[in-house]
Amino acid sequence: MNRILFMGVAFSLALTCNAQTILEGDSLQEVVVTGTGTQHLLKDAPVQTEVISHRQLQQYAGRSIEDILSGLTASFDFNENDMGSHLQMNGLGNSYVLILIDGRRLHGDNGGENDLSLIDPHNIERIEIVKGASSALYGSDAIAGVINIITRKHHERLRAADGTSEVQGMMLENTSRVGSYGDLRQHNGLALSRGPLSSYTNFQLQHSDGWQNTQEEAISQTEYHITDSRNKTVNRHTNWQVAEHLTYQPVPQLELYADGSIYWKRIYRPSGHHPGVDVKTYDLQYDNNSVSVGGKWKLGGDNVISLDADWKRHAYNYAFTDTTLTDGYVNGRFTNYYPYFPGQKDLQSDQRLADVSLKGVFSLPFNQRLSAGMDYRYDWLKAPMRVVGGKATDNTEALYVQDEWSHAEDGSSMGVYLTGGLRLTRNEGFGSRLTPKLSVMLKTGDLRLRATWSQGYKTPTPKELHYQYIRNMSGVYLYLGNTDLKPQTSNYFAVSGEYTVGKLTLTLSLYYNKVSDMIALVTIPTRDAPGDLLAKYDPQRVRQYQNIEDATTRGLDFTARYQTRHFTLGGSYSYLDTEANQYDTEDEVMRRVTIDGMAHHKANWYATWSHDFSRSYRLGIGLYGRASTKRYYQIDGNGKGYHLWRISTTHQLGKSFRFDAGIDNILNYCDRTPHGLHLGTTTPGRTVYASLVFRFNQGKKLTNNYKSNLNSHQNNEQD
């Protein structure tokens, strides 16, 4: 029945829908920046870009970025666990997806799985998604694609009560959300502006009591058949973040900024109820810090030079809740067993990133726009128990250039847009590599045809090279790095068509991505592990990072949208197929396997309606659904297919208040797969939520001289 329902929904999507954008007016007038690093109208972007707008984010009212992406586009899958959010995008996992916040790299890696709790879902203006290799523009980690989180720019302009006058003053906002299983989401923002100086202070808090979908432990993971385990599907957790953003604009042409943040997260883990289960005597604690400075100098027209410098730190600790005798390490070498007591912490990893980027965008004759820049990145990793030698470093430098050319008359329905880029990357351990990219778009009337070819390049991370980790379950599992790894490369090809007729917009994209020397964890014969580790731990299973011979992902993405003034119907469908050649070291044969986590079919759909009943009350109602077929894994079982439904309501009360409420997973589906095996989804079943949004804005008009200079500069910047 699930399969029949899924195919019926997918067929109906092909006739009517899209999950790309919900905007007042023409959504194709949205300005995007991620595909080329320069501003384009969405309809004229040479690189296919998917946008989740601010209005769509408000209507959907997602509790987290994972909830938002999986609920509003069919290209994503998530497996949330204690180590973070394992993301998969069109068949490739976290390490191949570059996540940016306002164009700057997110830093919060936990064993290869990003901690997306660093992103405040209530401070997002829109999300831009570019699929496929983007290494020519963004460097490493951009083989599967780029997700750019554009935050709300409170500091740019505060408005007076009439909504038209530029002011200096104050804006205060609050969002409080509560939901099932002790779910709490809190967002507070304070924006101040005085002349050329602006400030925005942001606080976010997230908490959940966690939940347990089943009390059964997988027999393959334990020595006993356990049916009353205390292990939870999602553990109780709390995190908070304080961030500050300062902007100084001494003259309209120059803007300087500085920002910083402090982040803390604790995952509370219950102890196992039986022997043979992974007994936990410690919680997991994460500490993040970041500092960034930079500026933008507008030279007139489209000409601009920008400089960004970031320093970010991510620390991962065991926070002990019971007396524990554990291994003691100095400089990565075992010294002795060492006791830890409740309240003490043991550092597992400390990752630090320094990143400097200089970029210029210049208008050239014959309808050309040139982007050129240079990047420097330094990675530092300290992990006494998890890295051979205790520490590892890596540094990379890059130069890149991109040229955009267009042949289209103003107001014309015909045009050709070409974009070509080239990046030279030099890594201290793996030498130099050129990665090109070429995109073309043909615009003819209401039809837009796009084609892209791009190469990706990704060097092994310090963890993949030097990792060494022991996991105790019913037996000992040993995970190893590999200093013989080679860099990964890819070739990505995509063609797409976008057609708009009246209120209906249809988009169809076909893609093929071949990754050479793909790095993955592979089970190897126990005898191949280092002799000293074999003697010390006697592992039951040994897994090591290795280069798979090759891997390919291919598929299609279809989106459609029908929109009137008050009603929108939309959805998306994604078909995916993956395969890889993997050498079986045990039997010494080459095997054809699927990439872990792949599902052949995924879909999303929605219908929204809104109406102004008076000047002071607006009602919005949204019905959403998403579905996935079975997810495939090489070990520990496959994930079950599912379909989930959601209803949300928004109640706008004047200009300052909004109340949201809804029900998620209306049909109360829950995956009862035993602990230790793969889930299709971790949802606990039907849940409810409610949130209250308040915004207070007060200010006074700018002086005539400052406002005149500002308006004059804005007029010069308009196309």
Long-range contacts (C-beta under 8 A, 24 or more apart in sequence): 2-641, 2-642, 2-643, 3-629, 3-641, 5-627, 5-643, 6-601, 6-603, 6-627, 6-629, 6-641, 6-643, 9-571, 9-603, 9-605, 9-625, 9-627, 9-643, 10-573, 10-601, 10-603, 12-605, 13-558, 13-560, 13-571, 13-572, 13-573, 13-603, 13-605, 14-558, 14-560, 14-573, 16-504, 16-560, 16-562, 16-569, 16-571, 17-559, 17-560, 17-561, 17-562, 17-569, 17-570, 17-571, 17-572, 17-605, 17-606, 18-505, 18-506, 18-507, 18-559, 18-560, 18-561, 18-562, 18-570, 18-571, 18-572, 19-72, 19-73, 19-74, 19-559, 19-561, 19-570, 19-571, 19-572, 19-604, 19-605, 19-606, 20-50, 20-51, 20-52, 20-73, 20-505, 20-507, 20-559, 20-561, 20-570, 20-572, 21-51, 21-52, 21-53, 21-56, 21-561, 22-53, 22-55, 22-56, 22-59, 22-561, 22-563, 22-568, 22-570, 22-608, 23-53, 23-55, 23-56, 24-55, 27-51, 27-53, 27-505, 27-561, 27-563, 28-500, 28-505, 30-126, 32-128, 33-103, 33-128, 33-148, 34-100, 34-103, 34-128, 34-129, 34-130, 34-146, 34-148, 35-128, 35-130, 35-439, 36-137, 36-371, 36-402, 36-404, 36-419, 36-439, 37-103, 37-137, 37-359, 37-361, 37-371, 37-402, 38-302, 38-361, 38-369, 38-371, 38-404, 43-448, 43-498, 43-500, 44-415, 44-417, 44-441, 44-443, 45-441, 46-404, 46-417, 46-418, 46-419, 46-439, 46-440, 46-441, 46-450, 47-130, 47-419, 47-439, 47-450, 47-452, 48-130, 48-131, 48-450, 48-452, 48-494, 48-496, 48-498, 48-507, 48-509, 49-128, 49-129, 49-130, 50-75, 50-128, 50-129, 50-130, 50-131, 50-559, 51-126, 51-127, 51-128, 51-129, 52-126, 52-127, 52-129, 53-126, 54-124, 54-125, 54-126, 54-152, 57-121, 57-124, 57-126, 57-127, 58-650, 58-658, 59-608, 59-610, 59-620, 59-622, 59-648, 59-650, 60-622, 60-624, 60-648, 61-177, 61-648, 61-650, 61-660, 61-662, 61-689, 61-691, 62-121, 63-121, 63-177, 63-179, 63-183, 63-185, 63-689, 64-116, 64-117, 64-121, 64-206, 65-116, 65-119, 65-121, 65-124, 65-149, 66-116, 67-121, 68-121, 68-127, 69-127, 69-147, 70-626, 71-604, 71-624, 71-626, 71-646, 72-604, 72-606, 73-129, 73-572, 73-604, 74-557, 74-572, 74-573, 74-574, 74-602, 74-603, 74-604, 74-626, 75-129, 75-131, 75-557, 75-572, 75-574, 75-602, 77-597, 77-599, 77-602, 77-628, 77-631, 79-597, 79-678, 79-679, 79-682, 80-234, 80-682, 81-113, 82-235, 82-267, 82-269, 82-284, 83-110, 83-111, 83-113, 84-108, 84-109, 84-110, 84-111, 84-113, 84-114, 84-115, 84-116, 85-113, 85-114, 85-115, 85-116, 86-113, 86-597, 87-113, 87-114, 87-116, 88-597, 88-598, 89-131, 89-144, 89-145, 89-147, 90-131, 90-144, 90-145, 90-511, 90-513, 90-553, 90-555, 90-557, 90-574, 90-576, 91-144, 91-513, 91-553, 91-555, 91-576, 91-578, 91-595, 91-598, 92-143, 92-144, 92-513, 92-515, 92-553, 92-595, 93-144, 93-596, 93-597, 95-141, 95-458, 95-461, 95-519, 96-141, 96-142, 96-143, 96-144, 96-456, 96-458, 96-515, 97-141, 97-142, 97-144, 97-145, 97-146, 97-147, 98-134, 98-138, 98-141, 98-142, 98-145, 98-146, 98-147, 99-146, 99-147, 99-149, 100-138, 100-146, 100-147, 100-148, 100-149, 101-148, 101-149, 101-151, 102-148, 102-149, 102-150, 102-151, 103-148, 103-308, 104-292, 104-308, 104-310, 104-355, 105-141, 105-310, 105-353, 105-355, 106-149, 107-288, 107-290, 107-310, 107-312, 107-313, 107-314, 107-351, 107-353, 108-263, 108-286, 108-288, 108-314, 109-314, 109-351, 110-286, 110-314, 110-316, 111-463, 112-463, 115-265, 115-286, 115-314, 117-206, 117-239, 117-265, 118-241, 118-263, 118-288, 119-149, 120-187, 120-202, 120-204, 120-241, 121-185, 122-175, 122-185, 122-187, 122-204, 123-151, 123-152, 123-187, 123-189, 123-202, 123-204, 124-149, 124-150, 124-151, 124-152, 125-150, 125-151, 125-152, 125-153, 126-150, 131-494, 131-509, 131-511, 131-557, 132-452, 132-454, 132-492, 132-494, 132-511, 132-513, 133-435, 133-437, 133-454, 133-455, 133-456, 133-490, 133-491, 133-492, 133-513, 134-437, 134-454, 134-456, 135-423, 135-425, 135-435, 135-437, 135-454, 135-455, 135-456, 135-457, 135-458, 136-400, 136-402, 136-421, 136-422, 136-423, 136-435, 136-436, 136-437, 136-454, 136-455, 137-400, 137-402, 137-421, 137-423, 137-437, 139-375, 139-377, 139-396, 139-398, 139-423, 139-425, 140-396, 140-425, 140-457, 140-458, 140-459, 141-458, 142-456, 143-456, 143-458, 143-488, 143-490, 143-492, 143-513, 143-515, 144-513, 154-189, 154-191, 154-200, 155-191, 155-193, 155-198, 155-199, 155-200, 155-245, 155-247, 156-198, 156-247, 158-191, 158-193, 158-697, 158-699, 159-697, 159-699, 160-699, 160-700, 160-701, 161-697, 165-701, 165-702, 166-701, 166-702, 166-707, 166-710, 167-193, 167-699, 167-700, 167-701, 167-702, 168-193, 168-194, 168-195, 168-699, 168-700, 168-702, 169-193, 169-697, 169-698, 169-699, 169-700, 170-697, 170-698, 170-699, 171-695, 171-696, 171-697, 171-698, 171-699, 172-695, 172-696, 172-697, 173-693, 173-694, 173-695, 173-696, 174-692, 174-693, 174-694, 174-695, 175-691, 175-692, 175-693, 175-694, 176-691, 176-692, 177-660, 177-689, 177-690, 177-691, 177-692, 178-689, 178-690, 178-691, 179-687, 179-688, 179-689, 179-690, 180-684, 180-686, 180-687, 180-688, 180-689, 181-208, 181-209, 181-210, 181-211, 181-684, 181-687, 182-207, 182-208, 182-209, 182-236, 183-207, 183-208, 183-209, 183-687, 183-689, 184-208, 185-691, 193-699, 195-702, 195-706, 196-248, 196-249, 196-250, 196-706, 197-246, 197-247, 197-248, 197-249, 198-246, 198-247, 198-248, 198-249, 199-244, 199-245, 199-246, 199-247, 200-244, 200-245, 201-242, 201-243, 201-244, 201-245, 202-241, 202-242, 202-243, 202-244, 202-245, 203-240, 203-241, 203-242, 203-243, 204-240, 204-241, 205-238, 205-239, 205-240, 206-237, 206-238, 206-239, 206-240, 207-237, 207-238, 207-239, 208-234, 208-236, 208-237, 209-236, 210-234, 210-235, 210-236, 210-237, 210-268, 211-684, 213-670, 213-671, 213-672, 213-673, 213-679, 213-682, 213-684, 214-672, 214-673, 214-674, 214-675, 216-672, 216-674, 216-675, 217-274, 217-277, 217-674, 217-675, 217-676, 218-636, 218-674, 218-675, 218-676, 218-677, 219-674, 220-636, 220-676, 220-677, 221-473, 221-474, 221-675, 221-676, 221-677, 222-274, 222-276, 222-277, 222-473, 222-474, 222-676, 223-275, 223-276, 223-474, 224-274, 224-275, 224-276, 226-273, 226-274, 226-276, 226-277, 228-273, 229-272, 229-273, 229-274, 229-277, 229-675, 230-270, 230-271, 230-272, 230-273, 231-270, 231-272, 231-277, 231-278, 231-675, 232-270, 233-675, 233-679, 233-682, 233-684, 234-682, 234-684, 235-267, 235-268, 235-269, 235-270, 236-267, 236-268, 237-265, 237-266, 237-267, 237-268, 238-265, 238-266, 238-268, 239-263, 239-264, 239-265, 239-266, 239-286, 240-264, 241-288, 251-709, 252-298, 252-709, 252-710, 252-712, 252-713, 252-714, 253-297, 253-298, 253-299, 253-300, 253-713, 254-295, 254-296, 254-297, 254-298, 255-295, 255-296, 255-298, 256-293, 256-294, 256-295, 257-292, 257-293, 257-294, 257-295, 258-291, 258-292, 258-293, 259-290, 259-291, 259-292, 260-289, 260-290, 260-291, 260-292, 261-288, 261-289, 261-290, 262-288, 262-289, 263-287, 263-288, 263-289, 264-288, 266-319, 271-322, 276-474, 277-474, 278-472, 278-473, 281-320, 281-321, 281-322, 281-323, 281-324, 282-318, 282-319, 282-320, 282-321, 282-322, 282-324, 282-340, 282-346, 283-318, 283-319, 283-321, 284-316, 284-317, 284-318, 284-319, 285-316, 285-317, 285-318, 285-319, 285-345, 286-314, 286-315, 286-316, 286-317, 287-313, 287-314, 287-315, 287-317, 288-312, 288-313, 288-314, 288-315, 289-313, 298-713, 298-717, 300-716, 301-363, 301-716, 301-717, 302-361, 302-362, 302-363, 302-369, 303-360, 303-361, 303-362, 303-363, 304-360, 304-361, 305-358, 305-359, 305-360, 305-361, 306-357, 306-358, 306-359, 306-360, 307-356, 307-357, 307-358, 307-359, 308-355, 308-356, 308-357, 309-354, 309-355, 309-356, 309-357, 310-353, 310-354, 310-355, 310-356, 311-352, 311-353, 311-354, 311-355, 312-352, 312-353, 312-355, 313-350, 313-351, 313-352, 313-353, 314-349, 314-350, 314-351, 314-352, 315-347, 315-349, 315-350, 315-351, 316-347, 316-348, 316-349, 316-350, 317-345, 317-346, 317-347, 317-348, 318-345, 318-346, 318-348, 319-344, 319-345, 320-344, 320-345, 320-346, 327-385, 327-470, 329-384, 329-385, 329-390, 330-384, 330-390, 331-384, 331-389, 331-390, 331-391, 332-383, 332-384, 332-387, 332-388, 332-389, 332-390, 332-391, 332-468, 333-390, 334-536, 346-385, 347-382, 347-383, 347-384, 348-383, 348-385, 348-386, 349-381, 349-382, 349-383, 349-386, 349-387, 350-381, 350-382, 350-383, 351-379, 351-380, 351-381, 352-379, 352-380, 352-381, 353-377, 353-378, 353-379, 353-380, 354-378, 354-380, 364-403, 366-405, 367-405, 367-406, 367-407, 368-403, 368-404, 368-405, 369-403, 369-404, 370-401, 370-402, 370-403, 370-404, 371-400, 371-401, 371-402, 371-403, 371-404, 371-421, 372-400, 372-401, 372-402, 373-399, 373-400, 374-398, 374-399, 374-400, 375-400, 379-461, 379-462, 381-462, 381-463, 381-466, 383-463, 385-469, 386-463, 386-467, 386-468, 386-469, 387-462, 387-463, 387-466, 387-467, 387-468, 387-481, 388-466, 388-468, 388-481, 389-466, 392-462, 392-463, 392-465, 392-466, 393-462, 394-427, 394-428, 394-429, 394-459, 394-461, 394-462, 395-427, 395-428, 396-425, 396-426, 396-427, 396-428, 396-459, 397-425, 397-426, 398-423, 398-424, 398-425, 398-426, 399-423, 399-424, 400-424, 402-437, 408-443, 413-443, 413-444, 413-445, 413-446, 414-443, 414-444, 414-445, 415-442, 415-443, 416-440, 416-441, 416-442, 416-443, 417-441, 417-443, 425-457, 427-459, 427-487, 429-459, 429-465, 430-459, 430-460, 430-486, 430-487, 433-457, 433-487, 433-489, 446-499, 446-500, 446-501, 447-497, 447-498, 447-499, 448-497, 448-498, 448-499, 449-495, 449-496, 449-497, 450-494, 450-495, 450-496, 450-497, 450-498, 451-494, 451-495, 451-496, 452-492, 452-493, 452-494, 452-495, 453-491, 453-492, 453-493, 454-491, 454-492, 455-489, 455-490, 455-491, 455-492, 456-488, 456-489, 456-490, 456-491, 456-492, 456-515, 457-487, 457-488, 457-489, 457-490, 458-487, 458-488, 458-489, 459-487, 459-488, 460-485, 460-486, 460-487, 460-488, 460-519, 460-545, 464-519, 464-545, 465-545, 467-545, 468-533, 470-537, 470-539, 473-676, 474-540, 475-539, 475-540, 475-541, 476-537, 476-538, 476-539, 476-540, 477-539, 477-540, 477-541, 477-542, 477-543, 478-529, 478-533, 478-537, 478-539, 478-541, 478-542, 478-543, 479-521, 479-543, 479-544, 480-529, 480-530, 480-542, 480-543, 480-544, 480-545, 481-544, 481-545, 482-544, 482-545, 482-546, 485-519, 485-545, 485-546, 485-547, 486-517, 486-547, 487-517, 488-515, 488-516, 488-517, 488-518, 488-519, 488-547, 489-515, 489-516, 489-517, 490-514, 490-515, 490-516, 503-562, 503-563, 503-564, 504-560, 504-561, 504-562, 505-560, 505-561, 505-563, 506-558, 506-559, 506-560, 507-557, 507-558, 507-559, 507-560, 508-556, 508-557, 508-558, 509-556, 509-557, 509-558, 510-555, 510-556, 511-553, 511-554, 511-555, 511-556, 511-557, 512-552, 512-553, 512-554, 513-552, 513-553, 513-554, 514-550, 514-551, 514-552, 515-550, 515-551, 515-552, 515-553, 516-550, 517-547, 517-548, 517-549, 517-550, 518-547, 518-548, 518-550, 518-551, 518-580, 519-545, 519-546, 519-547, 519-548, 520-545, 520-546, 520-548, 520-580, 520-582, 520-596, 521-545, 521-546, 522-546, 522-548, 522-582, 522-585, 523-635, 524-585, 524-586, 525-585, 525-586, 528-585, 548-580, 548-581, 548-582, 548-583, 549-580, 549-581, 549-582, 549-583, 549-590, 550-580, 550-581, 551-578, 551-579, 551-580, 551-581, 551-595, 552-578, 552-579, 552-580, 553-577, 553-578, 553-595, 554-578, 566-609, 566-610, 566-611, 567-607, 567-608, 567-609, 568-606, 568-607, 568-608, 568-609, 569-606, 569-607, 570-605, 570-606, 570-607, 571-603, 571-604, 571-605, 571-606, 572-603, 572-604, 572-605, 573-601, 573-602, 573-603, 574-601, 574-602, 574-603, 575-600, 575-601, 576-600, 576-601, 576-602, 593-634, 594-632, 594-634, 596-632, 596-633, 596-634, 597-631, 597-632, 597-633, 597-639, 598-631, 598-632, 599-628, 599-629, 599-630, 599-631, 599-632, 599-639, 599-641, 600-629, 600-630, 601-627, 601-628, 601-629, 602-626, 602-627, 602-628, 602-629, 603-627, 603-628, 610-650, 616-653, 616-654, 617-651, 617-652, 617-653, 618-650, 618-651, 618-652, 619-649, 619-650, 619-651, 619-652, 620-649, 620-650, 620-651, 620-652, 621-647, 621-648, 621-649, 622-647, 622-648, 622-649, 622-650, 623-647, 624-648, 628-680, 628-681, 630-680, 631-678, 631-680, 633-678, 636-676, 636-677, 636-678, 637-673, 637-677, 637-678, 638-678, 639-671, 639-673, 639-678, 639-679, 639-680, 639-681, 640-671, 640-673, 640-679, 640-680, 641-680, 642-669, 642-671, 642-680, 642-681, 643-667, 643-669, 644-669, 644-681, 644-683, 655-695, 656-694, 656-695, 656-696, 657-692, 657-693, 657-694, 658-692, 658-693, 659-690, 659-691, 659-692, 659-693, 660-689, 660-690, 660-691, 660-692, 660-693, 661-688, 661-689, 661-690, 661-691, 662-688, 662-689, 663-687, 663-688, 664-688, 664-689
